[in-house]
Amino acid sequence: MVRISIDTDRCIGAGQCVLSSPEVFDQDEHGFVVVIADHPAGPLAESARLAGRICPSQTITVHEG
């Protein structure tokens, strides 16, 4: 299991997180990232890791353990 944190001040609303992991991330009414699964496990954890890697503004941090 992992823990997800976001820095909303960095988010530019690109939406790559939602496209790569819609079960973990969503966007608010302004287009900024919202975490809907704070502690994803299994395949969801892997998709959250991918979202963290591809985020253009490095908004997402995936904490292991």
QUIJOGI-V771652 format. One record per residue. N is the residue number from 1. PHI is phi in radians with two decimals (* if undefined). Layout:
# QUIJOGI-V771652
n=[N & N]
phi=[PHI & PHI]
This chain:
# QUIJOGI-V771652
n=[1 & 2 & 3 & 4 & 5 & 6 & 7 & 8 & 9 & 10 & 11 & 12 & 13 & 14 & 15 & 16 & 17 & 18 & 19 & 20 & 21 & 22 & 23 & 24 & 25 & 26 & 27 & 28 & 29 & 30 & 31 & 32 & 33 & 34 & 35 & 36 & 37 & 38 & 39 & 40 & 41 & 42 & 43 & 44 & 45 & 46 & 47 & 48 & 49 & 50 & 51 & 52 & 53 & 54 & 55 & 56 & 57 & 58 & 59 & 60 & 61 & 62 & 63 & 64 & 65]
phi=[* & -2.16 & -2.11 & -1.90 & -2.31 & -2.31 & -1.91 & -1.09 & -1.21 & -1.58 & -1.08 & -1.92 & 1.33 & -1.17 & 1.41 & -1.09 & -1.12 & -1.19 & -1.16 & -1.54 & -2.63 & -1.18 & -1.41 & -1.91 & -2.16 & -2.48 & -2.13 & -1.39 & -1.13 & -1.76 & 1.59 & -1.60 & -1.10 & -2.33 & -1.52 & -1.90 & -2.43 & -1.13 & -2.27 & -1.21 & -2.26 & 1.05 & -1.05 & -1.19 & -1.13 & -1.16 & -1.20 & -1.17 & -1.06 & -1.05 & -1.03 & -1.11 & -1.24 & -1.66 & -1.06 & -1.15 & -1.84 & 0.97 & -1.36 & -1.71 & -2.10 & -1.86 & -1.71 & -1.46 & 1.66]
